[in-house]
């Protein structure tokens, strides 16, 4: 029966666990959106999934209560975004939705109904928006013609088969983890050559291909008018300006992306289908410091490290401690005039690209410095040792410190600025762990936190799980309670003895008694076995066979538990394990527990006051049972008050003692009822009294 209960409980538990792990059946993903249908920002399940499952389109959380309509790689560990509709205008986490309207336009609206982004397909026959296996979101008419596609509006990523033309460009994000537009672009310039440009708040400059070299030396070709480039599915990129490169793991079946990262480098990535992680299989720039704008105005990029690091020149400090793109600012002021004394500080192996006021070849260092000293607009001098090339600078942008550079930069400073002959650049990471957080711009942004739509879902799962757990516990209690239920009287006895003695296990007693093989003959109704505990104590193990005997035994134990005496065997403990009920007591040889007491009743009279009343009662009962069988009734005189001087009816006294002893019989069926006791006492009262006579008379 126990096995059946256990099996049933296991089945119920397994079913509930499975249902808990999958509380809601997920609907089949859809790849298209029909006319007048929409996706809601509040429903995480409302997304479009490409037929092969590679791409997902929906609302993507980019900041505090800020979401974008994006397409991402479904199988990438970080859900990498490949396209975003509203990268610079995130919407609210409540009430925002994207709808394929009746007029054919795909419209993204904020919580207040403001149109944040829309396609140019209004007043067309568009009836479906679909996400293709290529990661291209398209809008089609009933004939299947593509009226609009996300491939025509790339953000920072180019996917295989997605072309880039003279009207398209990739724009980096502002920082890692951000989707907002940054300062770097990959595009076709007016000379028909693909380039990387830094277009910052202060300056704009092309940095790839190398601006110091001609188009031909850079291996490009500008005599073309198509301005077309594409990355194929094998991992090869080809452009009309003869730019061509391939992934180091080129071949079919690999998900790839060409991304202009926030640090200004163009990289080709391949996705590991097993881990969901990306690996770089090609990059445009190997020297980090060849990227312009990393360290901002007056900042210096240090290239002898594993990653780009920024530093401020001597006597300069950061404009904004959290963002190196803001550059450095001088801690001094220089005024134009002959009255201010100037000096120059050398920064070895350092150069700043561009912003040259003058170029003077083959000049001595002193003459070069004098040119800058006389020019109020000059802030520094670049000087190449050996060739004597002198470059006076009007501004300091795109600084680089390179051990291979054959020259130095000389900063122009006021004479009162304390200088040192030895200055070490204090380098830092370009972004300095800057936190660029997107925040919804809607006036309703306070309605909901960014994670609320998930919060409702998680709270539902938590409540559902708690209900299931309570149900499991209730089932376990219901199945097992019958096995554990015991008569109330016995429970009370166990509680009493548990407070006084040790609780043994059935296995311990089985081992101690040698599997209950040494049975003792104690003359009682219960089986008693001899045993030896682990501490070598010899014990008697008494088995309780039924409830009635157990109830009688607890009555005696309740007395024994309160007293300790040299003539009373000790109770060491008990066992209560399912149907196994035992008492463990001190082992005594076959001798009457109170025999010595009975034989020396008078001789040890001086110790009577030391004996507990409970112990007296137990010993007295055992002794009187032996006296009752004797032929001489003179023993009764020892138990009647001596002050009566023998003037009592011996027969009546003997009957009352016999009645008292019978009330203490171990077997309750041998005890007289109260009616019998009353009748006996009344009959004695009716008999004549014989004072001073024995019952035998």
C-alpha positions, 0 to 999 in steps of 0.5 A: 500500500505504501508503494502505491501511495509513493508511486501515485505521489511521484506521478502527480509531482512529475505532472505538476513539475512539467506543467509548472515548467510550461505553464502556458502553451506558446502559440506558433510564431508568425512571420508576417503582419496582415493589414490593420494588425499590430504588434504591442510593446506590452506583449513579449510574444507579439513578434515576427519570426523569420520562417527558418527562425534565424531572425526576430522582429519586435520591440527591443528594450534599450533603456529605462522605459525605452524600446525600439522596433528592431530586428535581431539574430534569434540564436545569438546569445545577446540577441544582437540587433541587425536593424532598428527603425527608431534608433534615436527616438525610442518609444514608451513601454506602455501603449506603444505599437507598430501597425500595418495601417489600412492605407498600407503604411507601417506606422510606429506610434508612442503611447500618446499616439505620436507617430515616431516612425513610418514607411513611405507605403501609404496610399499603396496596395500594401497588405502584408509586412513579412520578415524574410530568412535574410533578416529583411523586413519587407512590405508587399502588395497582393501580387508579392511585389516588394514596396518597401524593405529594411535593407534600404535603410541600414543602421550599423550592420550590413547583412549578406545579400544586402547592398550598399549604394551611393544613397546608403551608409552604415552609422555606428552606435554611440557606445557599447550597448546603445543603439543611438547614432554615433559619430562614425560612418561607412559610405561611398564618398563623392570620389566613388571610394568607400571610406570610414569617416569620423563626423564629430561635434568639433571636426570631421575627418576621413581615417580609412583608407589611409588619408596620407596615401593616394587612392591608387596606393590604397588599392582603390579605383575611383573611375566608376559610377555604380557605387555598389557593394555587397556581402555575399553568403560565403563571407566575401565583400566586393565593392565597385571601387575594387575593395574586396575582402573575405571572412577567414572562415568563408563558406556557406551556412554561417550567419554573418554580419558586417558591423561598424562598431562604436569604436569606429572599426569596421568588422566582419563577424561570424556566429557560432551556432552552438554557443551563440557567440560572435567571432571577428573574421575580418577587420578594417583597422589593425592599429586602434589609434588609426581611428579618429576621434577616439580620445576627442579634442587634445586627447592622445591615443596610446597604441602600444596596448592590447586595446585603445587607451586615451591620455591627456597631454601635460597641463591638460585634463579631461573635459568629462570624466565619463566620456573621452570623446569630449577630449581634454582641456588646458589648465592654463591660458595663453594671451597673444602679446609680447609680454607673456613668456612662453616655453615648450614641453616635449611629448616624445613619439607623439603626433597629432594628425592634420590642422597644420598651419605651416610645413617647413622642411629641413629646419633646426628644432630651435627655428621650428619652435620660434615659428610657433612662438611668433604665431599666436594661433599656434598651439604646438609644433610637430617635429621629425628628428633627422629630416627636420620636418616642422609642422605648426599646429592650429588645433590638436585632434587625433593625437597618437603616441607610437613607439615607432614614430620618428618625432615629437610634439612640443606643446606651447605653454606659459612660462609659469606652468611648472614642467618636468623633464620626464612626463608619463602619459596617464592612460585610460579606456576611451569610454571610461565605462560611460553609461549611455542610457536611452530614455523614452521621450514621450510625455507619458514615460512615467506611466511604467518602468522598462520591465513592467511588461515582464513584471506582470508575466513573472508575477503570474508565474510566481503565483502559479508556481506557489499554488502548484507547490501548495497543491503538492504539499497537500497531496503529500499530506493527504497520502501519508497522514494515515500511515503516520496517525496513531491513537491519541493515548499512545501519542501522549505516552510517547511525548512523555517518555520522549522528554525523559529517555533516548529514542532508539531506531528499530535498526539499532534495537534489531542489531542490539538484540541480534535480530531479536533471537534471545527471548527472555521468560519474564512471565508477562504477556509481552515479549522481552529480548536481551540485547547489548547496546553499542556502549556495551550496556546490557538491556532488556527490550520489551515489545508492545504488541497492542494499543491496550497494553501500551496504554497500561504500560504508559501509566506505569512509565509515567511514574517510573520516569519521575523517580530513580532508585537503586532497587528499580530497573532503569528505563533507558529509552524507547522505539516508536517507528511505524508499527514497531513499539519497544521499551528499552530498560536495564537488564536484571537477573531473575530476582524479585525487584523488591525482594530484598525490601520485603525480606528486610521490611522491619530491619530497614525501617529507619530508611522508610522516610527516604523512600519515594511514595511512588516506589513504596506503592510499587514494592508494596503491591508486589509484596502483598501479592505474595502474602495473599497466598499464605495460610497465616493472616497475621501479616495484616497486622503489619499494615494496619495502624498500630494505634488500634492495638489490634482492635479491628476485624482482620477478615474485613481488613484482608478483604479490602487489601485483596480488593485494592490489589485486584484493582492494580491487576496488569490485565484490566479484564481481571480488575473489579468494576466500581459496582463490584467494589461498592457491593463488597464494601457495602457487604462488609459494612453489613457484617458484624465486626470481630475486633482483635480476631484473625480472619481464620477464626 
